[in-house]
Amino acid sequence: MEVLRQLRGYYQARLNYLVLSILCLAAATGLGLVYPMLLRKLIDDVIRPGNYGEVVWIAAMAVSVVAVKALLQFLHGFFGGRLGNYLAYRLRNACYEKLQFLSFRYYDTAKTGDLMSRLTGDLEAIRNFVGFGFAQLLNLILMVTFGSAVMLSIHWQLTLLTMITIPFLAGVALKFESKIHPAFQEMRQALSSLTTAVQENVTGVRTVKSFAREPHEVEKFSHRNERYKDNQIFAATLWSKFFPVMELLASISVAVLLAAGGTLVIKEQLTLGDLVAFFSLIWFIIGPMWGLGFHINNYTQSKASGERVLEILNQPIDVKDKEAAVELDPEEVHGDVRFEQVTFAYGNKMPAVVDIDFHSSPGSVIGFLGGTGSGKSTVIQLLMRAYDVNKGHIRLDGKDIREISVRSLRSQIATVFQETFLFSSTIKGNIAYGMNNVSMEQIIRAAQLAKAHDFIMELPDGYDTVVGERGLGLSGGQKQRIAIARALLKNPKILILDDATSAVDMETEQEIQSGFQEVMRGRTTFIIAHRISSLRHADEILVLNEGRVVQRGKHEELIDVPGPYRDVYRIQYADHLDGAGRREGEGNA
Ligand SMILES: Nc1ncnc2c1ncn2[C@@H]1O[C@H](COP(=O)(O)OP(=O)(O)OP(=O)(O)O)[C@@H](O)[C@H]1O
């Protein structure tokens, strides 16, 4: 119930639906009790005394009771459905919104499949419980209470006698649920591993075939399939035992009622009408036992689902705006970036960058070179405020970026990542992602600068060509050029190229870079690259190793001194170097 309380804000506005749904169900249950009472009246007051005139009235009342009950049941479903869907709708939106603002740190460990199941399966469980399960659970209690109250009022000794099997019925139902529940969980897991196998096989079909691992894949699938089949058989066997056992126990109650009730009627201590009413009323007690385990399990499951959804909603956002966060005026941003003794570690790991110190004046180009894991991307992530620094300051135009609103800071930065993500949309839509009011001319201009225009025009629908999920159907280089066009269209003060030209050939890289010369003008640009060719025109190059700056300077200066930069340079230009280790016509030999 604690979970329901915490979720209250999301259904508070429709609390009346919850109340109405419960009231309608309770009223329908109450009306259900009228039916056995009518039977009793029909037998004792109409049939036995021979009051034929009242038969029609009793029949008419029975029909009316059923009709009103049906209406109440409809209203219960109507209000419950409205409430459940309203709650699920609000929670879905709230979770999705929260996911947009959760920081990079959260996504470092989040699992896509798990998040998807929280937003679908778990929300569905909550919707069902709040919409119906909760009312049904209450109704179950009401049925047993109302039913036994009426039975007790007719003949309390007979009531207690016929209820003799009820504890056993409840026990069997609970025991069954405790077995079927893990069996279903196991079955869901088996099914999920089966679908994962199919999905991986289809996605990785090239790897499977190139390693000739088809037989292994078939065997792997067959094992998982067998596990699923065994689980299904186990669950089916449980089900096949449950109903006969419940039926058997219930019929004991009925038999006891027949024997004891019949005797009482013969002894005239009970009327025939009472006995018939008892036969009807006993199902008010036995019926709920059938669903007891299901409803309790439904409750525990939706409680667990509620906790999983609340975990997302209550997740703290570690990079967020301060109360008096500054909103940048795009016209006034110069792009002066300063790192002052910046140190940062991911979680409890060793620091990924240590004491990083540099200054890039507006419009300058800073290059980063370093081996895998040397901290290049981390520096850039810190500048975007994907994470906040542990020590030191990062300043934009003299202002610590922690003082600036995250949104307005990022609106001044455009990044082209090593891996391009394209949405399932048109090329045009992908270039103009997140921007309204951009003209087709602007989109084409950006694509031309990114050297993407020509290949786009060769596509069947040009800029209106729909690219599949993750840009399926385009080469790595083409995707990257679209990403570059997207960044250029944003017209940022700070441009970040995180290994942006790694997927294009040297020739295209040069073409793109000559385009960059123009678009970089007036923008502070950070280039992370593995190729010296991408960095040679930078105003300053920082060489990183294990998170520290180990060399810095211009290309011409760095190739003149021994160190990692010159080593990389020599490896990359081995075929073109003169005897002094310089490219022909380069440096001041
Ligand atoms: N999200 C993360 N969570 C934990 N550790 C991380 C994370 N990202 C990077 N690291 C660690 O931080 C260090 C620096 O990584 P970073 O990605 O900045 O290096 P890089 O120089 O950009 O490498 P590459 O050239 O391979 O992209 C590495 O030791 C890496 O394992």
Ligand as a Chemical Component Dictionary entry (heavy atoms), coordinates in Angstrom:
data_LIG
# 
_chem_comp.id                   LIG 
_chem_comp.type                 NON-POLYMER 
_chem_comp.pdbx_formal_charge   0 
_chem_comp.three_letter_code    LIG 
# 
loop_
_chem_comp_atom.comp_id 
_chem_comp_atom.atom_id 
_chem_comp_atom.alt_atom_id 
_chem_comp_atom.type_symbol 
_chem_comp_atom.charge 
_chem_comp_atom.model_Cartn_x 
_chem_comp_atom.model_Cartn_y 
_chem_comp_atom.model_Cartn_z 
_chem_comp_atom.pdbx_ordinal 
LIG N1  N1  N 0 31.073 5.809 -18.691 1  
LIG C1  C1  C 0 32.188 5.376 -18.112 2  
LIG N2  N2  N 0 32.137 4.743 -16.922 3  
LIG C2  C2  C 0 33.265 4.323 -16.314 4  
LIG N3  N3  N 0 34.489 4.487 -16.817 5  
LIG C3  C3  C 0 34.606 5.106 -17.994 6  
LIG C4  C4  C 0 33.464 5.574 -18.707 7  
LIG N4  N4  N 0 33.884 6.161 -19.861 8  
LIG C5  C5  C 0 35.224 6.053 -19.871 9  
LIG N5  N5  N 0 35.664 5.428 -18.761 10 
LIG C6  C6  C 0 37.073 5.154 -18.389 11 
LIG O1  O1  O 0 37.743 6.400 -18.347 12 
LIG C7  C7  C 0 39.024 6.319 -18.963 13 
LIG C8  C8  C 0 39.129 7.366 -20.093 14 
LIG O2  O2  O 0 38.197 7.011 -21.111 15 
LIG P1  P1  P 0 37.916 7.927 -22.379 16 
LIG O3  O3  O 0 36.707 7.376 -23.057 17 
LIG O4  O4  O 0 37.903 9.350 -21.981 18 
LIG O5  O5  O 0 39.198 7.645 -23.266 19 
LIG P2  P2  P 0 39.488 8.033 -24.774 20 
LIG O6  O6  O 0 40.861 8.612 -24.768 21 
LIG O7  O7  O 0 38.415 8.855 -25.337 22 
LIG O8  O8  O 0 39.501 6.581 -25.460 23 
LIG P3  P3  P 0 39.105 6.155 -26.961 24 
LIG O9  O9  O 0 40.099 6.749 -27.877 25 
LIG O10 O10 O 0 39.215 4.657 -26.906 26 
LIG O11 O11 O 0 37.695 6.623 -27.184 27 
LIG C9  C9  C 0 39.160 4.876 -19.423 28 
LIG O12 O12 O 0 39.911 4.195 -18.447 29 
LIG C10 C10 C 0 37.767 4.340 -19.473 30 
LIG O13 O13 O 0 37.739 2.973 -19.152 31 
# 
loop_
_chem_comp_bond.comp_id 
_chem_comp_bond.atom_id_1 
_chem_comp_bond.atom_id_2 
_chem_comp_bond.value_order 
_chem_comp_bond.pdbx_ordinal 
LIG N1  C1  SING 1  
LIG C1  N2  SING 2  
LIG C1  C4  DOUB 3  
LIG N2  C2  DOUB 4  
LIG C2  N3  SING 5  
LIG N3  C3  DOUB 6  
LIG C3  C4  SING 7  
LIG C3  N5  SING 8  
LIG C4  N4  SING 9  
LIG N4  C5  DOUB 10 
LIG C5  N5  SING 11 
LIG N5  C6  SING 12 
LIG C6  O1  SING 13 
LIG C6  C10 SING 14 
LIG O1  C7  SING 15 
LIG C7  C8  SING 16 
LIG C7  C9  SING 17 
LIG C8  O2  SING 18 
LIG O2  P1  SING 19 
LIG P1  O3  DOUB 20 
LIG P1  O4  SING 21 
LIG P1  O5  SING 22 
LIG O5  P2  SING 23 
LIG P2  O6  DOUB 24 
LIG P2  O7  SING 25 
LIG P2  O8  SING 26 
LIG O8  P3  SING 27 
LIG P3  O9  DOUB 28 
LIG P3  O10 SING 29 
LIG P3  O11 SING 30 
LIG C9  O12 SING 31 
LIG C9  C10 SING 32 
LIG C10 O13 SING 33 
# 
